[in-house]
Amino acid sequence: MTITDPAPWEDLFTRTVDEQPVQFVRPADTDRPVWAVYEAAVYAGSVAAESDGGRPLWRVQGSREAHRDLDDAIRALRRPSSWTRERE
């Protein structure tokens, strides 16, 4: 896997984030760099990579957040739904 272009990454792969295995599944109807994220067989959300010539920008679907590191995007998916209100 290259860090600069995640588009050719596998459709199904596992990555360890904070000592927890995370499964990534690209929907069958696309070849875009978008993956559904599962932890312990439970859907956590989706992430999409945007390439700008350097390291990809990982967008957390359903929020306005973007992260340069895929692990940080996964950590954002792990937050409880009340996190935004509590932070304010």
Helices and strands as residue ranges (DSSP letters): E 12-17, E 20-25, E 34-39, E 42-50, E 57-60, E 66-67, H 70-78, H 83-87
